[in-house]
Amino acid sequence: MGAVRDVRGLHAVLKRELGFPSFYGLNGDAFRDAVTGLVVMPRELVFTGWAELGGTTPVGASEPRRLLRRYGTTSPGFRVSYRL
């Protein structure tokens, strides 16, 4: 995946890895729209190096994490793991 240094970079990786459409807006609203109706989400997402992103952009890193947690409450069996 490579080093992600900011929230825009995180959204770019999410777009690429999850197959979001070309018009994906690289922000929280677009992320919510994508995971709730534009793509088929995998049953599990594993993030590595999350602590590094949280250290450089704590607010930006918390938004996708919050959205994934919320998505998990409406999608039984969905799991997210965060590894150092």
PDB file with SEQRES, HELIX, SHEET and CRYST1 records, atoms N, CA, C and O in Angstrom:
SEQRES   1 A   84  MET GLY ALA VAL ARG ASP VAL ARG GLY LEU HIS ALA VAL          
SEQRES   2 A   84  LEU LYS ARG GLU LEU GLY PHE PRO SER PHE TYR GLY LEU          
SEQRES   3 A   84  ASN GLY ASP ALA PHE ARG ASP ALA VAL THR GLY LEU VAL          
SEQRES   4 A   84  VAL MET PRO ARG GLU LEU VAL PHE THR GLY TRP ALA GLU          
SEQRES   5 A   84  LEU GLY GLY THR THR PRO VAL GLY ALA SER GLU PRO ARG          
SEQRES   6 A   84  ARG LEU LEU ARG ARG TYR GLY THR THR SER PRO GLY PHE          
SEQRES   7 A   84  ARG VAL SER TYR ARG LEU                                      
HELIX    1 AA1 VAL A    7  LEU A   18  1                                  12    
HELIX    2 AA2 GLY A   28  ASP A   33  1                                   6    
HELIX    3 AA3 ALA A   34  LEU A   38  3                                   5    
HELIX    4 AA4 TRP A   50  THR A   56  1                                   7    
HELIX    5 AA5 PRO A   58  THR A   74  1                                  17    
SHEET    1 AA1 2 GLU A  44  THR A  48  0                                        
SHEET    2 AA1 2 ARG A  79  ARG A  83  1                                        
CRYST1    1.000    1.000    1.000  90.00  90.00  90.00 P 1           1          
ATOM      1  N   MET A   1       0.826  -1.188   0.000  1.00  0.00           N  
ATOM      2  CA  MET A   1       0.000   0.000   0.000  1.00  0.00           C  
ATOM      3  C   MET A   1       0.865   1.243   0.000  1.00  0.00           C  
ATOM      4  O   MET A   1       0.497   2.225  -0.645  1.00  0.00           O  
ATOM      5  N   GLY A   2       1.992   1.254   0.687  1.00  0.00           N  
ATOM      6  CA  GLY A   2       2.830   2.438   0.733  1.00  0.00           C  
ATOM      7  C   GLY A   2       2.475   3.328   1.893  1.00  0.00           C  
ATOM      8  O   GLY A   2       1.447   3.153   2.548  1.00  0.00           O  
ATOM      9  N   ALA A   3       3.339   4.284   2.135  1.00  0.00           N  
ATOM     10  CA  ALA A   3       3.136   5.192   3.262  1.00  0.00           C  
ATOM     11  C   ALA A   3       2.033   6.197   2.942  1.00  0.00           C  
ATOM     12  O   ALA A   3       2.027   6.825   1.883  1.00  0.00           O  
ATOM     13  N   VAL A   4       1.112   6.331   3.873  1.00  0.00           N  
ATOM     14  CA  VAL A   4       0.044   7.324   3.772  1.00  0.00           C  
ATOM     15  C   VAL A   4       0.367   8.404   4.778  1.00  0.00           C  
ATOM     16  O   VAL A   4       0.509   8.129   5.970  1.00  0.00           O  
ATOM     17  N   ARG A   5       0.481   9.622   4.309  1.00  0.00           N  
ATOM     18  CA  ARG A   5       0.917  10.709   5.186  1.00  0.00           C  
ATOM     19  C   ARG A   5      -0.181  11.694   5.584  1.00  0.00           C  
ATOM     20  O   ARG A   5      -0.004  12.502   6.496  1.00  0.00           O  
ATOM     21  N   ASP A   6      -1.315  11.617   4.891  1.00  0.00           N  
ATOM     22  CA  ASP A   6      -2.398  12.537   5.220  1.00  0.00           C  
ATOM     23  C   ASP A   6      -3.729  11.898   4.843  1.00  0.00           C  
ATOM     24  O   ASP A   6      -3.767  10.836   4.222  1.00  0.00           O  
ATOM     25  N   VAL A   7      -4.803  12.548   5.219  1.00  0.00           N  
ATOM     26  CA  VAL A   7      -6.127  11.974   5.004  1.00  0.00           C  
ATOM     27  C   VAL A   7      -6.460  11.874   3.515  1.00  0.00           C  
ATOM     28  O   VAL A   7      -7.141  10.934   3.107  1.00  0.00           O  
ATOM     29  N   ARG A   8      -6.011  12.792   2.722  1.00  0.00           N  
ATOM     30  CA  ARG A   8      -6.247  12.711   1.271  1.00  0.00           C  
ATOM     31  C   ARG A   8      -5.569  11.475   0.687  1.00  0.00           C  
ATOM     32  O   ARG A   8      -6.132  10.784  -0.163  1.00  0.00           O  
ATOM     33  N   GLY A   9      -4.351  11.210   1.157  1.00  0.00           N  
ATOM     34  CA  GLY A   9      -3.640  10.010   0.722  1.00  0.00           C  
ATOM     35  C   GLY A   9      -4.357   8.742   1.156  1.00  0.00           C  
ATOM     36  O   GLY A   9      -4.397   7.756   0.420  1.00  0.00           O  
ATOM     37  N   LEU A  10      -4.925   8.776   2.364  1.00  0.00           N  
ATOM     38  CA  LEU A  10      -5.695   7.624   2.841  1.00  0.00           C  
ATOM     39  C   LEU A  10      -6.899   7.381   1.940  1.00  0.00           C  
ATOM     40  O   LEU A  10      -7.175   6.244   1.558  1.00  0.00           O  
ATOM     41  N   HIS A  11      -7.608   8.445   1.602  1.00  0.00           N  
ATOM     42  CA  HIS A  11      -8.768   8.292   0.720  1.00  0.00           C  
ATOM     43  C   HIS A  11      -8.353   7.789  -0.665  1.00  0.00           C  
ATOM     44  O   HIS A  11      -9.080   7.012  -1.283  1.00  0.00           O  
ATOM     45  N   ALA A  12      -7.206   8.222  -1.149  1.00  0.00           N  
ATOM     46  CA  ALA A  12      -6.718   7.745  -2.445  1.00  0.00           C  
ATOM     47  C   ALA A  12      -6.451   6.241  -2.404  1.00  0.00           C  
ATOM     48  O   ALA A  12      -6.768   5.523  -3.352  1.00  0.00           O  
ATOM     49  N   VAL A  13      -5.868   5.768  -1.301  1.00  0.00           N  
ATOM     50  CA  VAL A  13      -5.613   4.332  -1.151  1.00  0.00           C  
ATOM     51  C   VAL A  13      -6.924   3.565  -1.028  1.00  0.00           C  
ATOM     52  O   VAL A  13      -7.088   2.512  -1.645  1.00  0.00           O  
ATOM     53  N   LEU A  14      -7.849   4.078  -0.243  1.00  0.00           N  
ATOM     54  CA  LEU A  14      -9.152   3.427  -0.124  1.00  0.00           C  
ATOM     55  C   LEU A  14      -9.840   3.343  -1.487  1.00  0.00           C  
ATOM     56  O   LEU A  14     -10.429   2.317  -1.828  1.00  0.00           O  
ATOM     57  N   LYS A  15      -9.765   4.403  -2.245  1.00  0.00           N  
ATOM     58  CA  LYS A  15     -10.362   4.422  -3.584  1.00  0.00           C  
ATOM     59  C   LYS A  15      -9.763   3.320  -4.449  1.00  0.00           C  
ATOM     60  O   LYS A  15     -10.481   2.556  -5.094  1.00  0.00           O  
ATOM     61  N   ARG A  16      -8.448   3.253  -4.451  1.00  0.00           N  
ATOM     62  CA  ARG A  16      -7.761   2.261  -5.289  1.00  0.00           C  
ATOM     63  C   ARG A  16      -8.033   0.836  -4.815  1.00  0.00           C  
ATOM     64  O   ARG A  16      -8.400  -0.027  -5.613  1.00  0.00           O  
ATOM     65  N   GLU A  17      -7.854   0.593  -3.532  1.00  0.00           N  
ATOM     66  CA  GLU A  17      -7.932  -0.772  -3.010  1.00  0.00           C  
ATOM     67  C   GLU A  17      -9.355  -1.328  -2.938  1.00  0.00           C  
ATOM     68  O   GLU A  17      -9.552  -2.538  -3.047  1.00  0.00           O  
ATOM     69  N   LEU A  18     -10.333  -0.463  -2.758  1.00  0.00           N  
ATOM     70  CA  LEU A  18     -11.713  -0.927  -2.643  1.00  0.00           C  
ATOM     71  C   LEU A  18     -12.503  -0.756  -3.940  1.00  0.00           C  
ATOM     72  O   LEU A  18     -13.683  -1.100  -4.006  1.00  0.00           O  
ATOM     73  N   GLY A  19     -11.847  -0.226  -4.962  1.00  0.00           N  
ATOM     74  CA  GLY A  19     -12.505  -0.109  -6.262  1.00  0.00           C  
ATOM     75  C   GLY A  19     -13.580   0.957  -6.312  1.00  0.00           C  
ATOM     76  O   GLY A  19     -14.590   0.793  -6.996  1.00  0.00           O  
ATOM     77  N   PHE A  20     -13.370   2.055  -5.589  1.00  0.00           N  
ATOM     78  CA  PHE A  20     -14.333   3.144  -5.635  1.00  0.00           C  
ATOM     79  C   PHE A  20     -14.340   3.744  -7.039  1.00  0.00           C  
ATOM     80  O   PHE A  20     -13.333   3.673  -7.744  1.00  0.00           O  
ATOM     81  N   PRO A  21     -15.458   4.331  -7.452  1.00  0.00           N  
ATOM     82  CA  PRO A  21     -15.565   4.879  -8.809  1.00  0.00           C  
ATOM     83  C   PRO A  21     -14.639   6.080  -9.033  1.00  0.00           C  
ATOM     84  O   PRO A  21     -14.158   6.697  -8.083  1.00  0.00           O  
ATOM     85  N   SER A  22     -14.406   6.390 -10.284  1.00  0.00           N  
ATOM     86  CA  SER A  22     -13.482   7.475 -10.645  1.00  0.00           C  
ATOM     87  C   SER A  22     -13.932   8.823 -10.081  1.00  0.00           C  
ATOM     88  O   SER A  22     -13.097   9.697  -9.847  1.00  0.00           O  
ATOM     89  N   PHE A  23     -15.214   9.004  -9.862  1.00  0.00           N  
ATOM     90  CA  PHE A  23     -15.711  10.287  -9.350  1.00  0.00           C  
ATOM     91  C   PHE A  23     -15.656  10.383  -7.822  1.00  0.00           C  
ATOM     92  O   PHE A  23     -16.147  11.355  -7.247  1.00  0.00           O  
ATOM     93  N   TYR A  24     -15.061   9.380  -7.161  1.00  0.00           N  
ATOM     94  CA  TYR A  24     -14.952   9.392  -5.700  1.00  0.00           C  
ATOM     95  C   TYR A  24     -14.274  10.671  -5.239  1.00  0.00           C  
ATOM     96  O   TYR A  24     -13.222  11.041  -5.759  1.00  0.00           O  
ATOM     97  N   GLY A  25     -14.872  11.349  -4.266  1.00  0.00           N  
ATOM     98  CA  GLY A  25     -14.443  12.685  -3.874  1.00  0.00           C  
ATOM     99  C   GLY A  25     -13.342  12.813  -2.840  1.00  0.00           C  
ATOM    100  O   GLY A  25     -13.030  13.930  -2.428  1.00  0.00           O  
ATOM    101  N   LEU A  26     -12.734  11.702  -2.398  1.00  0.00           N  
ATOM    102  CA  LEU A  26     -11.622  11.751  -1.440  1.00  0.00           C  
ATOM    103  C   LEU A  26     -11.977  12.507  -0.162  1.00  0.00           C  
ATOM    104  O   LEU A  26     -11.190  13.314   0.333  1.00  0.00           O  
ATOM    105  N   ASN A  27     -13.174  12.235   0.365  1.00  0.00           N  
ATOM    106  CA  ASN A  27     -13.583  12.857   1.625  1.00  0.00           C  
ATOM    107  C   ASN A  27     -14.578  11.942   2.349  1.00  0.00           C  
ATOM    108  O   ASN A  27     -15.008  10.925   1.806  1.00  0.00           O  
ATOM    109  N   GLY A  28     -14.927  12.311   3.553  1.00  0.00           N  
ATOM    110  CA  GLY A  28     -15.797  11.481   4.373  1.00  0.00           C  
ATOM    111  C   GLY A  28     -17.178  11.246   3.797  1.00  0.00           C  
ATOM    112  O   GLY A  28     -17.697  10.132   3.875  1.00  0.00           O  
ATOM    113  N   ASP A  29     -17.776  12.261   3.226  1.00  0.00           N  
ATOM    114  CA  ASP A  29     -19.107  12.090   2.634  1.00  0.00           C  
ATOM    115  C   ASP A  29     -19.065  11.113   1.468  1.00  0.00           C  
ATOM    116  O   ASP A  29     -19.931  10.247   1.339  1.00  0.00           O  
ATOM    117  N   ALA A  30     -18.054  11.258   0.621  1.00  0.00           N  
ATOM    118  CA  ALA A  30     -17.903  10.355  -0.518  1.00  0.00           C  
ATOM    119  C   ALA A  30     -17.631   8.929  -0.044  1.00  0.00           C  
ATOM    120  O   ALA A  30     -18.122   7.966  -0.631  1.00  0.00           O  
ATOM    121  N   PHE A  31     -16.842   8.806   1.025  1.00  0.00           N  
ATOM    122  CA  PHE A  31     -16.547   7.484   1.584  1.00  0.00           C  
ATOM    123  C   PHE A  31     -17.833   6.804   2.050  1.00  0.00           C  
ATOM    124  O   PHE A  31     -18.075   5.638   1.737  1.00  0.00           O  
ATOM    125  N   ARG A  32     -18.640   7.525   2.786  1.00  0.00           N  
ATOM    126  CA  ARG A  32     -19.914   6.976   3.271  1.00  0.00           C  
ATOM    127  C   ARG A  32     -20.782   6.527   2.090  1.00  0.00           C  
ATOM    128  O   ARG A  32     -21.355   5.438   2.109  1.00  0.00           O  
ATOM    129  N   ASP A  33     -20.868   7.368   1.078  1.00  0.00           N  
ATOM    130  CA  ASP A  33     -21.667   7.011  -0.099  1.00  0.00           C  
ATOM    131  C   ASP A  33     -21.124   5.755  -0.780  1.00  0.00           C  
ATOM    132  O   ASP A  33     -21.890   4.883  -1.188  1.00  0.00           O  
ATOM    133  N   ALA A  34     -19.806   5.671  -0.900  1.00  0.00           N  
ATOM    134  CA  ALA A  34     -19.191   4.533  -1.590  1.00  0.00           C  
ATOM    135  C   ALA A  34     -19.437   3.224  -0.845  1.00  0.00           C  
ATOM    136  O   ALA A  34     -19.814   2.226  -1.459  1.00  0.00           O  
ATOM    137  N   VAL A  35     -19.228   3.218   0.470  1.00  0.00           N  
ATOM    138  CA  VAL A  35     -19.343   1.957   1.207  1.00  0.00           C  
ATOM    139  C   VAL A  35     -20.784   1.548   1.462  1.00  0.00           C  
ATOM    140  O   VAL A  35     -21.049   0.393   1.794  1.00  0.00           O  
ATOM    141  N   THR A  36     -21.707   2.466   1.313  1.00  0.00           N  
ATOM    142  CA  THR A  36     -23.107   2.112   1.558  1.00  0.00           C  
ATOM    143  C   THR A  36     -23.914   1.893   0.288  1.00  0.00           C  
ATOM    144  O   THR A  36     -25.130   1.714   0.355  1.00  0.00           O  
ATOM    145  N   GLY A  37     -23.260   1.904  -0.866  1.00  0.00           N  
ATOM    146  CA  GLY A  37     -24.065   1.643  -2.045  1.00  0.00           C  
ATOM    147  C   GLY A  37     -23.349   1.601  -3.377  1.00  0.00           C  
ATOM    148  O   GLY A  37     -23.929   1.158  -4.368  1.00  0.00           O  
ATOM    149  N   LEU A  38     -22.111   2.047  -3.432  1.00  0.00           N  
ATOM    150  CA  LEU A  38     -21.430   2.099  -4.738  1.00  0.00           C  
ATOM    151  C   LEU A  38     -20.517   0.907  -5.000  1.00  0.00           C  
ATOM    152  O   LEU A  38     -20.237   0.582  -6.154  1.00  0.00           O  
ATOM    153  N   VAL A  39     -20.057   0.261  -3.952  1.00  0.00           N  
ATOM    154  CA  VAL A  39     -19.158  -0.888  -4.114  1.00  0.00           C  
ATOM    155  C   VAL A  39     -19.593  -2.003  -3.178  1.00  0.00           C  
ATOM    156  O   VAL A  39     -20.307  -1.772  -2.202  1.00  0.00           O  
ATOM    157  N   VAL A  40     -19.156  -3.202  -3.487  1.00  0.00           N  
ATOM    158  CA  VAL A  40     -19.347  -4.329  -2.582  1.00  0.00           C  
ATOM    159  C   VAL A  40     -18.134  -4.349  -1.661  1.00  0.00           C  
ATOM    160  O   VAL A  40     -16.998  -4.514  -2.105  1.00  0.00           O  
ATOM    161  N   MET A  41     -18.397  -4.179  -0.383  1.00  0.00           N  
ATOM    162  CA  MET A  41     -17.312  -4.134   0.587  1.00  0.00           C  
ATOM    163  C   MET A  41     -16.861  -5.547   0.951  1.00  0.00           C  
ATOM    164  O   MET A  41     -17.674  -6.470   1.003  1.00  0.00           O  
ATOM    165  N   PRO A  42     -15.563  -5.710   1.203  1.00  0.00           N  
ATOM    166  CA  PRO A  42     -15.090  -7.006   1.687  1.00  0.00           C  
ATOM    167  C   PRO A  42     -15.605  -7.240   3.106  1.00  0.00           C  
ATOM    168  O   PRO A  42     -16.073  -6.306   3.756  1.00  0.00           O  
ATOM    169  N   ARG A  43     -15.525  -8.453   3.578  1.00  0.00           N  
ATOM    170  CA  ARG A  43     -15.968  -8.766   4.938  1.00  0.00           C  
ATOM    171  C   ARG A  43     -14.987  -8.244   5.976  1.00  0.00           C  
ATOM    172  O   ARG A  43     -15.355  -8.021   7.129  1.00  0.00           O  
ATOM    173  N   GLU A  44     -13.734  -8.049   5.565  1.00  0.00           N  
ATOM    174  CA  GLU A  44     -12.729  -7.581   6.516  1.00  0.00           C  
ATOM    175  C   GLU A  44     -11.770  -6.603   5.837  1.00  0.00           C  
ATOM    176  O   GLU A  44     -11.371  -6.796   4.689  1.00  0.00           O  
ATOM    177  N   LEU A  45     -11.417  -5.565   6.563  1.00  0.00           N  
ATOM    178  CA  LEU A  45     -10.376  -4.627   6.145  1.00  0.00           C  
ATOM    179  C   LEU A  45      -9.289  -4.650   7.211  1.00  0.00           C  
ATOM    180  O   LEU A  45      -9.577  -4.641   8.408  1.00  0.00           O  
ATOM    181  N   VAL A  46      -8.040  -4.681   6.765  1.00  0.00           N  
ATOM    182  CA  VAL A  46      -6.913  -4.649   7.690  1.00  0.00           C  
ATOM    183  C   VAL A  46      -6.036  -3.469   7.301  1.00  0.00           C  
ATOM    184  O   VAL A  46      -5.547  -3.389   6.174  1.00  0.00           O  
ATOM    185  N   PHE A  47      -5.845  -2.561   8.236  1.00  0.00           N  
ATOM    186  CA  PHE A  47      -4.991  -1.400   8.033  1.00  0.00           C  
ATOM    187  C   PHE A  47      -3.687  -1.620   8.786  1.00  0.00           C  
ATOM    188  O   PHE A  47      -3.699  -1.993   9.960  1.00  0.00           O  
ATOM    189  N   THR A  48      -2.582  -1.394   8.125  1.00  0.00           N  
ATOM    190  CA  THR A  48      -1.289  -1.459   8.804  1.00  0.00           C  
ATOM    191  C   THR A  48      -0.697  -0.058   8.832  1.00  0.00           C  
ATOM    192  O   THR A  48      -0.875   0.718   7.893  1.00  0.00           O  
ATOM    193  N   GLY A  49       0.006   0.260   9.909  1.00  0.00           N  
ATOM    194  CA  GLY A  49       0.604   1.578  10.048  1.00  0.00           C  
ATOM    195  C   GLY A  49      -0.373   2.655  10.447  1.00  0.00           C  
ATOM    196  O   GLY A  49      -0.086   3.840  10.279  1.00  0.00           O  
ATOM    197  N   TRP A  50      -1.523   2.272  10.972  1.00  0.00           N  
ATOM    198  CA  TRP A  50      -2.544   3.254  11.328  1.00  0.00           C  
ATOM    199  C   TRP A  50      -2.045   4.230  12.384  1.00  0.00           C  
ATOM    200  O   TRP A  50      -2.387   5.412  12.349  1.00  0.00           O  
ATOM    201  N   ALA A  51      -1.242   3.746  13.320  1.00  0.00           N  
ATOM    202  CA  ALA A  51      -0.737   4.616  14.389  1.00  0.00           C  
ATOM    203  C   ALA A  51       0.097   5.752  13.813  1.00  0.00           C  
ATOM    204  O   ALA A  51       0.055   6.872  14.323  1.00  0.00           O  
ATOM    205  N   GLU A  52       0.845   5.477  12.769  1.00  0.00           N  
ATOM    206  CA  GLU A  52       1.655   6.517  12.126  1.00  0.00           C  
ATOM    207  C   GLU A  52       0.764   7.590  11.509  1.00  0.00           C  
ATOM    208  O   GLU A  52       1.036   8.782  11.652  1.00  0.00           O  
ATOM    209  N   LEU A  53      -0.283   7.176  10.833  1.00  0.00           N  
ATOM    210  CA  LEU A  53      -1.213   8.143  10.243  1.00  0.00           C  
ATOM    211  C   LEU A  53      -1.890   8.952  11.339  1.00  0.00           C  
ATOM    212  O   LEU A  53      -2.027  10.170  11.222  1.00  0.00           O  
ATOM    213  N   GLY A  54      -2.311   8.281  12.402  1.00  0.00           N  
ATOM    214  CA  GLY A  54      -2.948   8.976  13.511  1.00  0.00           C  
ATOM    215  C   GLY A  54      -2.026   9.979  14.173  1.00  0.00           C  
ATOM    216  O   GLY A  54      -2.483  10.994  14.699  1.00  0.00           O  
ATOM    217  N   GLY A  55      -0.728   9.703  14.149  1.00  0.00           N  
ATOM    218  CA  GLY A  55       0.235  10.636  14.734  1.00  0.00           C  
ATOM    219  C   GLY A  55       0.437  11.879  13.898  1.00  0.00           C  
ATOM    220  O   GLY A  55       0.708  12.954  14.433  1.00  0.00           O  
ATOM    221  N   THR A  56       0.307  11.741  12.574  1.00  0.00           N  
ATOM    222  CA  THR A  56       0.526  12.889  11.699  1.00  0.00           C  
ATOM    223  C   THR A  56      -0.751  13.670  11.423  1.00  0.00           C  
ATOM    224  O   THR A  56      -0.711  14.892  11.283  1.00  0.00           O  
ATOM    225  N   THR A  57      -1.867  12.988  11.343  1.00  0.00           N  
ATOM    226  CA  THR A  57      -3.152  13.658  11.089  1.00  0.00           C  
ATOM    227  C   THR A  57      -4.244  13.017  11.936  1.00  0.00           C  
ATOM    228  O   THR A  57      -5.101  12.312  11.403  1.00  0.00           O  
ATOM    229  N   PRO A  58      -4.227  13.249  13.249  1.00  0.00           N  
ATOM    230  CA  PRO A  58      -5.191  12.570  14.119  1.00  0.00           C  
ATOM    231  C   PRO A  58      -6.647  12.826  13.761  1.00  0.00           C  
ATOM    232  O   PRO A  58      -7.458  11.902  13.818  1.00  0.00           O  
ATOM    233  N   VAL A  59      -6.998  14.035  13.400  1.00  0.00           N  
ATOM    234  CA  VAL A  59      -8.390  14.323  13.047  1.00  0.00           C  
ATOM    235  C   VAL A  59      -8.753  13.626  11.742  1.00  0.00           C  
ATOM    236  O   VAL A  59      -9.818  13.019  11.630  1.00  0.00           O  
ATOM    237  N   GLY A  60      -7.871  13.715  10.762  1.00  0.00           N  
ATOM    238  CA  GLY A  60      -8.141  13.082   9.475  1.00  0.00           C  
ATOM    239  C   GLY A  60      -8.234  11.578   9.567  1.00  0.00           C  
ATOM    240  O   GLY A  60      -9.027  10.961   8.857  1.00  0.00           O  
ATOM    241  N   ALA A  61      -7.432  10.976  10.434  1.00  0.00           N  
ATOM    242  CA  ALA A  61      -7.458   9.523  10.586  1.00  0.00           C  
ATOM    243  C   ALA A  61      -8.689   9.064  11.347  1.00  0.00           C  
ATOM    244  O   ALA A  61      -9.170   7.951  11.133  1.00  0.00           O  
ATOM    245  N   SER A  62      -9.201   9.900  12.224  1.00  0.00           N  
ATOM    246  CA  SER A  62     -10.348   9.476  13.029  1.00  0.00           C  
ATOM    247  C   SER A  62     -11.638   9.432  12.215  1.00  0.00           C  
ATOM    248  O   SER A  62     -12.534   8.645  12.522  1.00  0.00           O  
ATOM    249  N   GLU A  63     -11.743  10.265  11.182  1.00  0.00           N  
ATOM    250  CA  GLU A  63     -12.974  10.299  10.392  1.00  0.00           C  
ATOM    251  C   GLU A  63     -13.249   8.972   9.684  1.00  0.00           C  
ATOM    252  O   GLU A  63     -14.332   8.413   9.860  1.00  0.00           O  
ATOM    253  N   PRO A  64     -12.303   8.441   8.884  1.00  0.00           N  
ATOM    254  CA  PRO A  64     -12.579   7.143   8.246  1.00  0.00           C  
ATOM    255  C   PRO A  64     -12.796   6.032   9.265  1.00  0.00           C  
ATOM    256  O   PRO A  64     -13.610   5.136   9.039  1.00  0.00           O  
ATOM    257  N   ARG A  65     -12.080   6.080  10.378  1.00  0.00           N  
ATOM    258  CA  ARG A  65     -12.249   5.056  11.405  1.00  0.00           C  
ATOM    259  C   ARG A  65     -13.681   5.105  11.974  1.00  0.00           C  
ATOM    260  O   ARG A  65     -14.312   4.067  12.170  1.00  0.00           O  
ATOM    261  N   ARG A  66     -14.171   6.295  12.230  1.00  0.00           N  
ATOM    262  CA  ARG A  66     -15.537   6.464  12.732  1.00  0.00           C  
ATOM    263  C   ARG A  66     -16.553   5.964  11.709  1.00  0.00           C  
ATOM    264  O   ARG A  66     -17.518   5.288  12.066  1.00  0.00           O  
ATOM    265  N   LEU A  67     -16.335   6.295  10.443  1.00  0.00           N  
ATOM    266  CA  LEU A  67     -17.257   5.864   9.395  1.00  0.00           C  
ATOM    267  C   LEU A  67     -17.254   4.345   9.233  1.00  0.00           C  
ATOM    268  O   LEU A  67     -18.305   3.742   9.015  1.00  0.00           O  
ATOM    269  N   LEU A  68     -16.081   3.726   9.339  1.00  0.00           N  
ATOM    270  CA  LEU A  68     -16.006   2.263   9.245  1.00  0.00           C  
ATOM    271  C   LEU A  68     -16.690   1.602  10.438  1.00  0.00           C  
ATOM    272  O   LEU A  68     -17.352   0.575  10.288  1.00  0.00           O  
ATOM    273  N   ARG A  69     -16.532   2.183  11.605  1.00  0.00           N  
ATOM    274  CA  ARG A  69     -17.202   1.649  12.798  1.00  0.00           C  
ATOM    275  C   ARG A  69     -18.719   1.722  12.609  1.00  0.00           C  
ATOM    276  O   ARG A  69     -19.443   0.777  12.922  1.00  0.00           O  
ATOM    277  N   ARG A  70     -19.176   2.843  12.099  1.00  0.00           N  
ATOM    278  CA  ARG A  70     -20.615   3.015  11.854  1.00  0.00           C  
ATOM    279  C   ARG A  70     -21.101   2.019  10.790  1.00  0.00           C  
ATOM    280  O   ARG A  70     -22.165   1.417  10.940  1.00  0.00           O  
ATOM    281  N   TYR A  71     -20.320   1.851   9.720  1.00  0.00           N  
ATOM    282  CA  TYR A  71     -20.679   0.883   8.683  1.00  0.00           C  
ATOM    283  C   TYR A  71     -20.791  -0.517   9.287  1.00  0.00           C  
ATOM    284  O   TYR A  71     -21.699  -1.274   8.944  1.00  0.00           O  
ATOM    285  N   GLY A  72     -19.867  -0.857  10.184  1.00  0.00           N  
ATOM    286  CA  GLY A  72     -19.879  -2.166  10.824  1.00  0.00           C  
ATOM    287  C   GLY A  72     -21.123  -2.427  11.645  1.00  0.00           C  
ATOM    288  O   GLY A  72     -21.534  -3.580  11.784  1.00  0.00           O  
ATOM    289  N   THR A  73     -21.733  -1.392  12.190  1.00  0.00           N  
ATOM    290  CA  THR A  73     -22.946  -1.589  12.990  1.00  0.00           C  
ATOM    291  C   THR A  73     -24.144  -1.940  12.118  1.00  0.00           C  
ATOM    292  O   THR A  73     -25.120  -2.511  12.605  1.00  0.00           O  
ATOM    293  N   THR A  74     -24.078  -1.608  10.846  1.00  0.00           N  
ATOM    294  CA  THR A  74     -25.194  -1.908   9.943  1.00  0.00           C  
ATOM    295  C   THR A  74     -24.898  -3.072   9.003  1.00  0.00           C  
ATOM    296  O   THR A  74     -25.765  -3.477   8.228  1.00  0.00           O  
ATOM    297  N   SER A  75     -23.679  -3.614   9.065  1.00  0.00           N  
ATOM    298  CA  SER A  75     -23.287  -4.712   8.181  1.00  0.00           C  
ATOM    299  C   SER A  75     -22.770  -5.876   9.028  1.00  0.00           C  
ATOM    300  O   SER A  75     -21.577  -5.944   9.320  1.00  0.00           O  
ATOM    301  N   PRO A  76     -23.649  -6.782   9.420  1.00  0.00           N  
ATOM    302  CA  PRO A  76     -23.238  -7.906  10.255  1.00  0.00           C  
ATOM    303  C   PRO A  76     -22.093  -8.693   9.610  1.00  0.00           C  
ATOM    304  O   PRO A  76     -22.115  -8.988   8.415  1.00  0.00           O  
ATOM    305  N   GLY A  77     -21.108  -9.020  10.421  1.00  0.00           N  
ATOM    306  CA  GLY A  77     -19.983  -9.812   9.931  1.00  0.00           C  
ATOM    307  C   GLY A  77     -18.827  -8.973   9.410  1.00  0.00           C  
ATOM    308  O   GLY A  77     -17.746  -9.509   9.165  1.00  0.00           O  
ATOM    309  N   PHE A  78     -19.028  -7.672   9.236  1.00  0.00           N  
ATOM    310  CA  PHE A  78     -17.943  -6.801   8.763  1.00  0.00           C  
ATOM    311  C   PHE A  78     -16.980  -6.556   9.904  1.00  0.00           C  
ATOM    312  O   PHE A  78     -17.387  -6.341  11.046  1.00  0.00           O  
ATOM    313  N   ARG A  79     -15.681  -6.593   9.579  1.00  0.00           N  
ATOM    314  CA  ARG A  79     -14.651  -6.424  10.603  1.00  0.00           C  
ATOM    315  C   ARG A  79     -13.526  -5.546  10.081  1.00  0.00           C  
ATOM    316  O   ARG A  79     -13.130  -5.639   8.920  1.00  0.00           O  
ATOM    317  N   VAL A  80     -13.017  -4.687  10.968  1.00  0.00           N  
ATOM    318  CA  VAL A  80     -11.864  -3.856  10.655  1.00  0.00           C  
ATOM    319  C   VAL A  80     -10.806  -4.092  11.708  1.00  0.00           C  
ATOM    320  O   VAL A  80     -11.101  -4.120  12.903  1.00  0.00           O  
ATOM    321  N   SER A  81      -9.559  -4.264  11.261  1.00  0.00           N  
ATOM    322  CA  SER A  81      -8.429  -4.424  12.172  1.00  0.00           C  
ATOM    323  C   SER A  81      -7.423  -3.327  11.887  1.00  0.00           C  
ATOM    324  O   SER A  81      -7.207  -2.944  10.737  1.00  0.00           O  
ATOM    325  N   TYR A  82      -6.809  -2.825  12.950  1.00  0.00           N  
ATOM    326  CA  TYR A  82      -5.793  -1.797  12.836  1.00  0.00           C  
ATOM    327  C   TYR A  82      -4.508  -2.341  13.442  1.00  0.00           C  
ATOM    328  O   TYR A  82      -4.473  -2.686  14.624  1.00  0.00           O  
ATOM    329  N   ARG A  83      -3.464  -2.417  12.646  1.00  0.00           N  
ATOM    330  CA  ARG A  83      -2.183  -2.932  13.113  1.00  0.00           C  
ATOM    331  C   ARG A  83      -1.151  -1.817  13.086  1.00  0.00           C  
ATOM    332  O   ARG A  83      -1.182  -0.923  12.240  1.00  0.00           O  
ATOM    333  N   LEU A  84      -0.243  -1.904  14.038  1.00  0.00           N  
ATOM    334  CA  LEU A  84       0.825  -0.908  14.074  1.00  0.00           C  
ATOM    335  C   LEU A  84       1.670  -1.130  12.881  1.00  0.00           C  
ATOM    336  O   LEU A  84       2.650  -0.413  12.677  1.00  0.00           O  
TER     337      LEU A  84                                                      
END                                                                             
